[in-house]
Amino acid sequence: MASKQDIERIIEATDIVALVSKYVKLEKNGKNYKGLCPFHNEDTPSFIVSPDKKLAHCFGCGGGGNPIKFLMQIENIDYQEAVARLAKDAGIDIKSGYQDNKNKSLAKYYKIMNIATSFYSKNIQNTKDGLEAQEYLNKRGLDLDLINTFKIGLSPQAGSTIYEVLKDMNQLELDMFDVGLVDKNVSGYYDMFHDRIMFPIINENGDTVGFSARWYKGELKGQPKYINTRETVIFKKGEILYNLNLAKGDILKKKRFILHEGQMDVIASYRSDLKEAICTMGTALTMEQARLLKKYASHVIICYDADSAGIKASRKAIGIFKAMGMQIHLVLLPDKMDPDEYVMKYGSEAYKDYFENNMVDSTRYLFETSLMHKNLNDSEVCEATKAEIFELLNSIRSATEIEEYLKKTAEVIGCSFEAISDDFTRYARNHTALTKEEPSYPSGGDFAYPEYPPYQGEFVPPYDDINGGMVPELILVNKKQWNSICELRLFRYARSSKQEALYINRVLEDRMEAMSPDSQRLWLALVDNYYANYDEFDEGLFLKIIKEADLLTYYCDVIEALNGDKTPYSEDDRNECLIKLKEIKYYKLMKSLVEKTNLSENDDEKIKLVTQVWNLKRKIDELKKARRK
């Protein structure tokens, strides 16, 4: 731990107004500054920053504190990491600062990459080749301020320059290789990047972990336009996002983020005062990246290229963000342009205006893109397109909205509304049927789910215990209700090893909503916060990560329940629990559909809802059959 004297020096050296301004829009108010609190929703500013007292405090919710406490709360990090970050920013060397077990071994790699970033940056600004690269970037709309902001550099033409630089600074050759800066052949070590504009890829903490190297000298001869750092111990393409280090403050301020496909698109948005923009690293969006973003905001605006590849990637991203329960909007630029092209052609102000005024929700985007680039005169293509649209519409609850989309579909395809409506009704009845037999539906009155007690009040489906027989789906833990006993067991398995936790986490992606809200929060604390930094479970360290008092109480309830569960560990039991969670997900959805059915006064809508309930029952039966095999 840093000494008391070090802490005092760090607090004194930190400009708290500059620190808070990264996350909150502040206005001068006498000696102090004020703004909207970042820790709770409010319309009237109650968040006050005092530069004299080195304090930031909300008089509404009590959030904030000195620079260390503020950073801990806003970034959701622990005390030692907050101290280390502020010490680094202030240029204060603390003898025993924050370094967890993971970072101790990674510090040498970050040092190498940060040296390389600095070298490439100096090379673009102080050499003849660098001036040529700057001219290219200037033509693309990047002035020197933007080049410096994004730490853009240039790799030399010579074959081993960065290798020699790092070697002169006493860095080990094997470490240079491990971070993907050099490779080796029979002649020795050589640089991986030559004569390319270097975009550093920087993590949340401000350390370079990789590079995206762009060719800029005319026509390519069999070489890719971009070359990215290969996967290394500090660079995982599926876990990092370009520009998150700069964008996170604006994301917290605006409570949203913009997702692009490439670095130049991010910079185009940044130039247009849309500084909450980030992008993936040449790969499709992953669940890990979505979880990382959800730490900062739950509203995403996807703005990918308008070509077929961009549309396909957007549709996949929608599925991932929906699974995370996020609010989703999309912007589709005209004429298949990407953001960089739009800004180059029309300017930053025009781009921002178009962006802010042409957002559509995910349903409209999926509908409109289903009809794009299709030869609807081809009967097979037309039928496939109708099926794609019907699948989308079948998930919509609003009959009015369904009717609107059906009218548009009929107009585009060139048929009557009555014909397309009849087709959709038939599709809704049969699209998930497992057999060719037409199911029989009840006529009139409230619908009660077959094989289970009539729906009365709270709908709680039965739960098959793994030892056979029936037990209640809910068990009590200190007056708190669990959705199922399988949540307990999965959490116990996840504590047994990181590998086990990551496996379960991958499977949980499509059934997390089956868990209770408190269990979801506890699970994210374990996987996203704890195992992201530690390789083995330690109760004491995990308790330090849990900052909310109610979640800590809940965890204590979990431990008490786990102590009473004597079920022996087995992979079969673990897999059984995962399957049961999927059943519970279907049960919950079924409850919602039953409620809608009983409230509906429209016979056609009631039939559609009943059909969906039957289809869910079939899915549950299939899962039970799979468990019995």
Phi, psi and omega per residue, in radians:
M1 nan 2.589 3.060
A2 -1.216 2.597 -3.131
S3 -1.260 2.904 3.116
K4 -1.077 -0.664 3.127
Q5 -1.139 -0.696 3.101
D6 -1.091 -0.749 3.140
I7 -1.059 -0.781 3.139
E8 -1.096 -0.706 3.109
R9 -1.112 -0.722 -3.120
I10 -1.124 -0.817 3.141
I11 -1.085 -0.751 -3.121
E12 -1.160 -0.622 -3.081
A13 -1.408 -0.251 -3.086
T14 -1.486 2.226 3.021
D15 -1.421 1.732 -3.015
I16 -1.175 -0.499 3.092
V17 -1.161 -0.777 3.119
A18 -1.134 -0.670 3.138
L19 -1.115 -0.903 -3.089
V20 -1.162 -0.575 -3.111
S21 -1.111 -0.322 3.075
K22 -1.178 -0.396 -3.043
Y23 -2.111 -0.342 -3.051
V24 -2.321 2.375 3.041
K25 -1.373 2.000 -3.052
L26 -1.865 2.600 3.041
E27 -2.209 2.513 -3.140
K28 -1.140 2.373 3.139
N29 -2.480 1.430 -3.033
G30 1.211 -2.242 3.098
K31 -1.345 -0.334 -3.039
N32 -1.879 -3.054 3.071
Y33 -2.264 2.657 3.128
K34 -2.376 2.764 3.118
G35 -2.957 3.091 3.103
L36 -1.301 2.347 -3.071
C37 -1.102 2.304 3.119
P38 -1.418 -0.111 -3.052
F39 -1.755 -0.187 3.037
H40 -2.711 2.792 -3.117
N41 -1.363 2.301 3.103
E42 -2.697 2.702 3.118
D43 -1.771 -0.494 3.129
T44 -1.868 2.202 -3.087
P45 -1.029 2.184 3.059
S46 -2.243 0.159 -3.116
F47 -1.720 2.019 -3.039
I48 -1.975 2.345 3.094
V49 -2.036 2.160 3.138
S50 -1.913 1.883 3.120
P51 -1.153 -0.531 -3.142
D52 -1.204 -0.758 -3.092
K53 -1.546 -0.100 -3.105
K54 1.017 0.752 -3.092
L55 -2.280 2.556 2.976
A56 -2.226 2.147 -3.011
H57 -2.483 2.405 3.050
C58 -1.754 2.151 3.130
F59 -1.438 -0.036 3.085
G60 -1.606 -0.886 -3.091
C61 -1.972 -0.146 3.129
G62 1.467 0.093 -3.126
G63 -1.239 2.811 3.092
G64 1.815 -2.778 -3.093
G65 2.555 -2.637 3.079
N66 -1.267 3.057 -3.082
P67 -0.939 -0.651 -3.116
I68 -1.174 -0.839 -3.115
K69 -1.143 -0.682 3.115
F70 -1.073 -0.810 -3.118
L71 -1.125 -0.674 3.091
M72 -1.009 -0.791 -3.074
Q73 -1.279 -0.764 -3.038
I74 -1.271 -0.556 -3.122
E75 -1.754 -0.085 -3.102
N76 0.975 0.883 3.123
I77 -2.124 2.905 -3.118
D78 -1.489 3.060 -3.019
Y79 -1.067 -0.810 -3.061
Q80 -1.133 -0.680 3.135
E81 -1.196 -0.680 3.108
A82 -1.078 -0.741 3.106
V83 -1.067 -0.801 -3.103
A84 -1.101 -0.711 -3.133
R85 -1.141 -0.806 -3.118
L86 -1.183 -0.615 3.095
A87 -1.121 -0.728 3.120
K88 -1.100 -0.775 3.138
D89 -1.121 -0.591 -3.107
A90 -1.522 -0.078 -3.122
G91 1.250 0.490 -3.133
I92 -1.773 2.208 -3.130
D93 -1.595 2.010 3.092
I94 -1.853 2.344 -2.975
K95 -1.161 -0.597 -3.101
S96 -2.321 1.066 -3.108
G97 -1.333 -2.963 -3.067
Y98 -1.284 2.101 2.972
Q99 -2.623 1.897 3.122
D100 -1.414 3.135 -3.042
N101 -1.030 -0.598 -3.106
K102 -1.290 -0.796 -3.026
N103 -1.257 -0.408 3.128
K104 -0.996 -0.748 -3.098
S105 -1.451 -0.246 -3.091
L106 -1.672 -0.261 -3.046
A107 -1.000 -0.664 -3.115
K108 -1.138 -0.591 3.131
Y109 -1.245 -0.731 3.094
Y110 -1.063 -0.679 -3.132
K111 -1.065 -0.798 3.140
I112 -1.067 -0.805 -3.095
M113 -1.186 -0.608 3.107
N114 -1.222 -0.614 3.046
I115 -1.104 -0.784 3.140
A116 -1.087 -0.721 3.116
T117 -1.034 -0.801 -3.141
S118 -1.117 -0.712 -3.130
F119 -1.137 -0.831 -3.135
Y120 -1.080 -0.658 3.131
S121 -1.113 -0.763 3.117
K122 -1.165 -0.589 -3.107
N123 -1.168 -0.629 -3.128
I124 -1.300 -0.374 -3.062
Q125 -1.779 -0.165 -3.014
N126 -2.286 0.311 3.136
T127 -2.337 2.868 3.108
K128 -1.113 -0.785 3.091
D129 -1.080 -0.616 3.134
G130 -1.104 -0.680 3.102
L131 -1.105 -0.676 3.099
E132 -1.118 -0.720 3.110
A133 -1.153 -0.670 3.099
Q134 -1.105 -0.704 3.116
E135 -1.063 -0.710 3.101
Y136 -1.076 -0.817 -3.129
L137 -1.149 -0.652 3.095
N138 -1.040 -0.711 3.116
K139 -1.150 -0.438 3.099
R140 -1.551 0.084 3.069
G141 1.651 0.162 -3.121
L142 -1.802 1.977 3.076
D143 -1.543 -3.100 -3.057
L144 -1.128 -0.596 3.111
D145 -1.075 -0.768 3.116
L146 -1.177 -0.665 3.097
I147 -1.041 -0.731 3.127
N148 -1.257 -0.692 -3.130
T149 -1.019 -0.777 -3.109
F150 -1.626 0.119 3.093
K151 0.945 0.686 -3.115
I152 -1.277 2.424 -3.102
G153 -2.364 -2.884 -3.132
L154 -2.484 2.268 3.054
S155 -1.502 2.390 -3.083
P156 -1.187 2.848 3.086
Q157 -1.245 -0.618 -3.086
A158 -1.010 2.579 -2.954
G159 -1.334 -0.307 -3.075
S160 -2.472 0.576 -3.064
T161 -1.147 -0.905 -3.094
I162 -1.154 -0.555 3.078
Y163 -1.083 -0.797 -3.125
E164 -1.174 -0.690 3.131
V165 -1.066 -0.839 -3.111
L166 -1.176 -0.647 3.121
K167 -1.127 -0.706 3.105
D168 -1.124 -0.397 3.127
M169 -1.690 0.338 3.025
N170 1.128 0.528 3.055
Q171 -1.567 2.491 -3.067
L172 -1.311 2.458 -3.119
E173 -1.068 -0.700 -3.121
L174 -1.133 -0.621 3.108
D175 -1.189 -0.667 3.075
M176 -1.064 -0.708 3.124
F177 -1.174 -0.721 -3.083
D178 -1.093 -0.504 3.135
V179 -1.653 0.079 3.025
G180 1.416 0.307 3.128
L181 -1.512 -0.503 -3.118
V182 -2.337 2.841 3.027
D183 -2.376 3.091 -3.056
K184 -2.376 2.440 2.989
N185 -2.300 -2.900 -3.081
V186 -1.101 -0.425 -3.118
S187 -1.525 -0.155 -3.128
G188 2.119 -2.838 -3.103
Y189 -1.427 2.574 3.096
Y190 -2.540 2.749 -3.122
D191 -1.228 2.518 3.085
M192 -1.398 -0.449 -3.069
F193 -2.055 2.266 -3.127
H194 -2.310 2.242 2.936
D195 0.931 0.770 3.119
R196 -2.284 2.607 3.032
I197 -1.267 2.248 -2.990
M198 -1.840 2.054 3.038
F199 -1.752 1.883 3.133
P200 -1.203 2.440 3.070
I201 -1.774 2.019 -2.940
I202 -2.019 2.366 -3.117
N203 -1.412 -3.107 -3.082
E204 -1.016 -0.564 -3.061
N205 -1.523 0.015 3.092
G206 1.611 0.185 3.116
D207 -1.729 2.384 3.082
T208 -1.258 2.298 3.128
V209 -2.053 -0.226 3.140
G210 -2.991 -3.109 3.140
F211 -2.400 2.615 2.937
S212 -2.022 2.009 -2.997
A213 -1.847 2.127 -3.052
R214 -1.903 2.316 3.040
W215 -1.300 2.461 -3.061
Y216 -2.390 0.038 -3.050
K217 -1.810 1.141 3.015
G218 1.329 -2.613 -2.998
E219 -1.199 2.428 3.085
L220 -1.552 2.555 3.116
K221 -2.043 1.446 3.106
G222 1.304 0.194 -3.137
Q223 -1.925 2.546 3.109
P224 -1.233 2.639 3.122
K225 -1.128 -0.711 3.118
Y226 -2.049 2.465 2.971
I227 -2.185 2.137 3.130
N228 -1.769 2.660 3.001
T229 -0.946 2.371 3.081
R230 -1.169 2.910 3.113
E231 -1.113 2.307 3.138
T232 -2.339 -3.077 -3.134
V233 -1.131 -0.430 3.130
I234 -1.950 -0.085 -3.102
F235 -2.185 1.826 3.069
K236 -2.016 1.929 -3.029
K237 -0.968 -0.625 -3.083
G238 -1.425 0.023 -3.076
E239 -2.113 -0.061 -3.060
I240 -2.179 2.723 -3.111
L241 -2.291 2.292 -3.129
Y242 -1.175 2.301 3.046
N243 1.374 0.105 3.117
L244 -1.091 -0.546 3.132
N245 -1.069 -0.637 3.122
L246 -1.552 -0.542 -2.988
A247 -1.473 -0.355 -2.955
K248 -1.065 -0.596 3.096
G249 -1.110 -0.794 3.119
D250 -1.206 -0.556 3.076
I251 -1.098 -0.760 3.125
L252 -1.173 -0.649 3.131
K253 -1.151 -0.820 -3.040
K254 -1.581 -0.154 3.140
K255 1.015 0.637 3.079
R256 -2.792 2.837 2.999
F257 -2.402 2.715 3.138
I258 -1.924 2.222 -3.109
L259 -1.850 2.082 3.095
H260 -1.961 3.103 3.131
E261 -1.640 -0.596 -3.024
G262 -2.379 2.910 -3.093
Q263 -1.085 -0.737 -3.101
M264 -1.149 -0.523 3.057
D265 -1.192 -0.714 3.090
V266 -1.051 -0.794 -3.124
I267 -1.161 -0.627 3.088
A268 -1.070 -0.748 3.093
S269 -1.162 -0.719 3.114
Y270 -1.027 -0.764 3.111
R271 -1.084 -0.458 -3.077
S272 -1.685 0.327 3.123
D273 1.134 0.487 2.973
L274 -1.943 1.257 -2.943
K275 -1.447 0.043 3.120
E276 -1.591 0.407 -3.053
A277 -1.581 2.457 3.073
I278 -2.465 2.985 3.059
C279 -2.620 2.780 3.057
T280 -1.386 2.965 -3.027
M281 -1.746 1.128 3.065
G282 1.251 0.223 3.118
T283 -2.257 2.879 3.060
A284 -1.153 2.664 3.121
L285 -1.017 2.419 3.111
T286 -1.946 2.836 3.094
M287 -1.109 -0.588 3.115
E288 -1.105 -0.722 3.114
Q289 -1.168 -0.683 3.122
A290 -1.121 -0.712 3.104
R291 -1.114 -0.701 3.113
L292 -1.054 -0.752 -3.122
L293 -1.217 -0.598 -3.109
K294 -1.155 -0.335 3.050
K295 -1.067 -0.499 -3.028
Y296 -1.787 -0.596 -3.110
A297 -2.816 2.701 -3.137
S298 -1.922 0.177 3.112
H299 -2.057 2.127 -3.137
V300 -2.043 2.438 2.999
I301 -2.060 1.967 -3.102
I302 -1.590 2.205 3.100
C303 -2.335 1.463 3.113
Y304 -1.687 3.015 3.073
D305 -1.032 2.638 -3.095
A306 -1.565 0.166 3.078
D307 -1.443 3.094 -3.045
S308 -1.081 -0.659 3.131
A309 -1.154 -0.733 3.135
G310 -1.140 -0.684 3.121
I311 -1.145 -0.741 3.123
K312 -1.084 -0.755 3.129
A313 -1.143 -0.683 3.120
S314 -1.075 -0.763 -3.099
R315 -1.132 -0.643 3.085
K316 -1.188 -0.724 3.134
A317 -1.088 -0.649 3.106
I318 -1.007 -0.778 3.137
G319 -1.045 -0.720 -3.134
I320 -1.174 -0.808 -3.119
F321 -1.178 -0.590 3.072
K322 -1.098 -0.704 3.118
A323 -1.095 -0.444 3.120
M324 -1.534 -0.034 3.137
G325 1.252 0.568 -3.066
M326 -1.704 2.720 3.035
Q327 -1.396 2.285 -2.998
I328 -2.203 2.257 2.935
H329 -2.281 2.794 -3.134
L330 -2.382 2.640 3.047
V331 -2.174 2.178 3.122
L332 -1.977 1.939 -3.099
L333 -1.308 2.624 -3.077
P334 -1.280 2.803 3.029
D335 1.000 0.554 3.097
K336 1.011 0.468 -3.138
M337 -1.442 2.646 2.957
D338 -1.692 2.948 -3.092
P339 -0.979 -0.699 -3.134
D340 -1.091 -0.747 3.124
E341 -1.160 -0.691 -3.118
Y342 -1.124 -0.780 3.135
V343 -1.126 -0.702 3.130
M344 -1.102 -0.615 -3.068
K345 -1.497 -0.712 -3.000
Y346 -2.000 -0.254 3.135
G347 1.730 2.844 -3.042
S348 -1.164 -0.750 -3.096
E349 -1.128 -0.723 3.131
A350 -1.129 -0.679 3.132
Y351 -1.122 -0.831 -3.134
K352 -1.069 -0.729 3.139
D353 -1.102 -0.776 3.114
Y354 -1.109 -0.762 -3.091
F355 -1.044 -0.871 -3.046
E356 -1.228 -0.400 -3.038
N357 -1.885 0.111 -3.105
N358 -2.305 0.583 3.056
M359 -1.418 2.464 3.057
V360 -2.221 2.691 3.096
D361 -1.314 2.960 -3.021
S362 -1.145 -0.588 3.134
T363 -1.113 -0.818 3.134
R364 -1.113 -0.702 3.135
Y365 -1.095 -0.818 -3.136
L366 -1.085 -0.675 3.125
F367 -1.143 -0.886 -3.062
E368 -1.146 -0.674 -3.123
T369 -1.308 -0.370 3.062
S370 -1.144 -0.462 -3.100
L371 -1.653 -0.126 -3.073
M372 -1.429 2.592 3.041
H373 0.982 0.589 -3.129
K374 -2.066 2.392 3.032
N375 -1.551 1.545 -3.045
L376 -1.313 -0.077 3.025
N377 -1.326 -0.333 3.071
D378 -1.427 2.086 -3.030
S379 -1.051 -0.668 -3.141
E380 -1.177 -0.738 3.101
V381 -1.118 -0.711 -3.135
C382 -1.082 -0.805 -3.139
E383 -1.143 -0.693 3.107
A384 -1.124 -0.670 3.118
T385 -1.166 -0.736 3.090
K386 -1.047 -0.744 3.136
A387 -1.092 -0.696 3.123
E388 -1.099 -0.755 3.132
I389 -1.206 -0.715 -3.141
F390 -1.093 -0.673 3.107
E391 -1.067 -0.707 3.099
L392 -1.145 -0.840 -3.071
L393 -1.161 -0.491 -3.119
N394 -1.179 -0.263 3.111
S395 -1.645 -0.049 -3.119
I396 -1.566 2.404 -3.106
R397 -1.556 -0.457 -3.056
S398 -1.426 2.087 3.104
A399 -1.155 -0.611 3.111
T400 -1.101 -0.752 -3.138
E401 -1.162 -0.701 3.105
I402 -1.061 -0.770 -3.137
E403 -1.081 -0.695 3.129
E404 -1.059 -0.804 -3.115
Y405 -1.223 -0.608 3.100
L406 -1.135 -0.685 3.103
K407 -1.090 -0.735 3.126
K408 -1.155 -0.699 3.122
T409 -1.080 -0.787 3.135
A410 -1.058 -0.682 -3.134
E411 -1.141 -0.766 -3.106
V412 -1.228 -0.759 -3.097
I413 -1.287 -0.567 3.139
G414 1.633 0.842 3.097
C415 -2.430 3.073 -3.129
S416 -1.396 2.729 3.092
F417 -1.116 -0.663 -3.131
E418 -1.061 -0.711 -3.114
A419 -1.167 -0.812 -3.112
I420 -1.180 -0.598 3.117
S421 -1.156 -0.721 3.097
D422 -1.105 -0.743 3.116
D423 -1.047 -0.752 -3.117
F424 -1.160 -0.700 3.127
T425 -1.059 -0.773 3.100
R426 -1.108 -0.725 3.131
Y427 -1.075 -0.781 -3.090
A428 -1.081 -0.532 3.141
R429 -1.334 -0.503 -2.924
N430 -2.135 -0.118 -2.894
H431 -1.164 -0.400 3.096
T432 -2.002 0.213 -3.136
A433 -1.073 2.401 -3.130
L434 -1.578 -0.275 3.093
T435 -2.247 2.986 3.137
K436 -1.485 -0.110 -3.125
E437 -1.256 2.371 3.123
E438 -1.359 2.122 -3.137
P439 -1.182 2.634 3.090
S440 -1.666 2.424 -3.080
Y441 -1.978 2.556 3.063
P442 -1.207 2.626 -3.128
S443 -2.034 2.127 3.079
G444 1.384 2.732 3.095
G445 1.268 -3.134 3.128
D446 -1.317 2.492 -3.132
F447 -1.551 2.261 3.065
A448 -1.933 2.333 -3.084
Y449 -1.059 2.221 -3.065
P450 -1.109 2.572 3.085
E451 1.306 -0.020 3.132
Y452 -2.214 2.831 -3.127
P453 -0.992 2.641 3.123
P454 -0.962 2.577 -3.105
Y455 -1.205 2.041 3.089
Q456 -2.478 2.064 3.127
G457 1.090 -2.311 -3.114
E458 -1.253 2.213 -3.141
F459 -1.575 1.996 3.119
V460 -2.180 1.862 -3.117
P461 -1.238 2.763 3.104
P462 -1.214 2.887 -3.085
Y463 -2.361 2.136 -3.121
D464 -1.424 2.068 3.093
D465 -1.272 2.570 -3.078
I466 -1.167 -0.350 3.128
N467 -1.558 0.133 -3.109
G468 1.608 2.785 -3.130
G469 1.424 -3.133 -3.075
M470 -1.995 2.422 3.023
V471 -2.310 2.750 3.096
P472 -1.057 2.534 3.115
E473 -1.139 -0.570 -3.071
L474 -1.803 2.423 2.999
I475 -2.154 2.642 -3.102
L476 -1.630 2.349 3.040
V477 -2.267 1.751 -3.098
N478 0.879 0.874 3.102
K479 1.186 0.216 3.042
K480 -1.880 2.522 -3.104
Q481 -1.792 2.301 3.009
W482 -1.640 2.595 3.049
N483 -1.140 -0.645 3.107
S484 -2.877 2.782 3.137
I485 -1.169 -0.333 -3.122
C486 -1.174 -0.436 3.066
E487 -1.082 -0.726 3.103
L488 -1.037 -0.863 -3.044
R489 -1.176 -0.684 3.124
L490 -1.121 -0.676 3.116
F491 -1.162 -0.651 3.099
R492 -1.112 -0.732 3.123
Y493 -1.145 -0.675 -3.131
A494 -1.131 -0.565 3.098
R495 -1.284 -0.334 -3.075
S496 -1.245 -0.554 3.118
S497 -2.876 2.650 3.097
K498 -1.129 -0.702 -3.134
Q499 -1.056 -0.727 3.118
E500 -1.128 -0.731 -3.124
A501 -1.104 -0.761 -3.112
L502 -1.187 -0.614 3.086
Y503 -1.118 -0.870 -3.138
I504 -1.051 -0.691 -3.095
N505 -1.085 -0.693 3.109
R506 -1.089 -0.727 -3.127
V507 -1.225 -0.571 -3.093
L508 -1.239 -0.172 -3.032
E509 -0.944 -0.636 -3.077
D510 -1.778 0.191 -3.127
R511 -2.510 0.297 -3.135
M512 -1.042 -0.588 -3.090
E513 -1.175 -0.211 3.087
A514 -1.273 -0.339 3.131
M515 -1.446 2.714 3.089
S516 -1.166 2.716 -3.136
P517 -0.965 -0.731 3.134
D518 -1.142 -0.666 3.109
S519 -1.152 -0.660 3.089
Q520 -1.091 -0.780 3.125
R521 -1.088 -0.728 -3.134
L522 -1.167 -0.689 3.135
W523 -1.114 -0.774 3.124
L524 -1.123 -0.642 3.097
A525 -1.102 -0.680 -3.128
L526 -1.245 -0.854 -3.010
V527 -1.459 -0.884 -3.024
D528 -1.382 -0.535 -3.106
N529 -1.761 -0.859 -3.058
Y530 -1.352 -1.026 -3.066
Y531 -1.223 -0.200 3.037
A532 -1.240 -0.331 -3.090
N533 -2.083 -0.357 -3.079
Y534 -2.231 2.615 -3.088
D535 -1.710 -0.349 3.133
E536 -2.229 2.573 -3.091
F537 -1.381 2.265 3.060
D538 -2.305 2.072 -3.048
E539 -0.999 -0.735 -3.110
G540 -1.091 -0.784 3.134
L541 -1.156 -0.664 -3.133
F542 -1.151 -0.673 3.136
L543 -1.104 -0.542 3.114
K544 -1.202 -0.489 -3.117
I545 -1.310 -0.548 -3.131
I546 -1.345 1.903 -3.055
K547 -1.722 -0.400 -3.094
E548 -1.476 2.294 -3.079
A549 -1.081 -0.717 -3.111
D550 -1.180 -0.598 3.120
L551 -1.253 -0.603 3.084
L552 -1.117 -0.741 3.087
T553 -1.084 -0.731 3.133
Y554 -1.097 -0.719 3.118
Y555 -1.069 -0.692 3.105
C556 -1.088 -0.672 3.063
D557 -1.088 -0.698 3.133
V558 -1.076 -0.809 -3.118
I559 -1.077 -0.714 3.125
E560 -1.083 -0.728 3.130
A561 -1.197 -0.691 3.129
L562 -1.099 -0.631 3.137
N563 -1.126 -0.436 3.134
G564 -1.615 -0.045 -3.129
D565 -1.725 1.936 -3.058
K566 -1.758 0.251 -3.136
T567 -1.098 2.199 3.133
P568 -1.171 2.593 -3.139
Y569 -1.223 2.411 3.000
S570 -2.805 2.658 3.088
E571 -1.124 -0.605 3.130
D572 -1.097 -0.744 3.131
D573 -1.138 -0.740 3.118
R574 -1.040 -0.824 -3.125
N575 -1.158 -0.610 3.083
E576 -1.063 -0.750 3.138
C577 -1.112 -0.694 3.139
L578 -1.153 -0.692 3.109
I579 -1.158 -0.702 -3.132
K580 -1.128 -0.595 3.079
L581 -1.084 -0.650 3.107
K582 -1.156 -0.659 3.075
E583 -1.074 -0.769 -3.121
I584 -1.102 -0.650 3.072
K585 -1.015 -0.785 3.139
Y586 -1.173 -0.659 3.106
Y587 -1.061 -0.760 -3.129
K588 -1.112 -0.735 3.106
L589 -1.125 -0.658 3.137
M590 -1.105 -0.703 3.115
K591 -1.026 -0.779 -3.137
S592 -1.094 -0.724 -3.136
L593 -1.172 -0.666 3.109
V594 -1.101 -0.746 3.110
E595 -1.057 -0.777 3.134
K596 -1.128 -0.671 -3.137
T597 -1.089 -0.786 -3.093
N598 -1.218 -0.408 3.134
L599 -1.567 -0.351 -3.047
S600 -1.256 2.452 3.060
E601 -1.940 0.073 -3.128
N602 -1.795 2.066 -3.061
D603 -1.077 -0.713 -3.135
D604 -1.121 -0.754 3.126
E605 -1.136 -0.671 -3.139
K606 -1.102 -0.675 3.121
I607 -1.112 -0.754 3.118
K608 -1.063 -0.758 -3.122
L609 -1.162 -0.728 3.111
V610 -1.094 -0.682 3.099
T611 -1.032 -0.758 -3.141
Q612 -1.127 -0.656 3.097
V613 -1.109 -0.766 3.094
W614 -1.050 -0.733 -3.134
N615 -1.120 -0.653 3.091
L616 -1.148 -0.681 3.108
K617 -1.066 -0.711 3.124
R618 -1.080 -0.728 3.116
K619 -1.076 -0.742 3.126
I620 -1.111 -0.733 3.109
D621 -1.073 -0.685 3.110
E622 -1.108 -0.707 3.110
L623 -1.115 -0.717 3.122
K624 -1.126 -0.675 3.092
K625 -1.102 -0.702 3.141
A626 -1.113 -0.636 3.137
R627 -1.201 -0.594 -3.089
R628 -1.329 -0.323 -3.092
K629 -1.273 nan nan
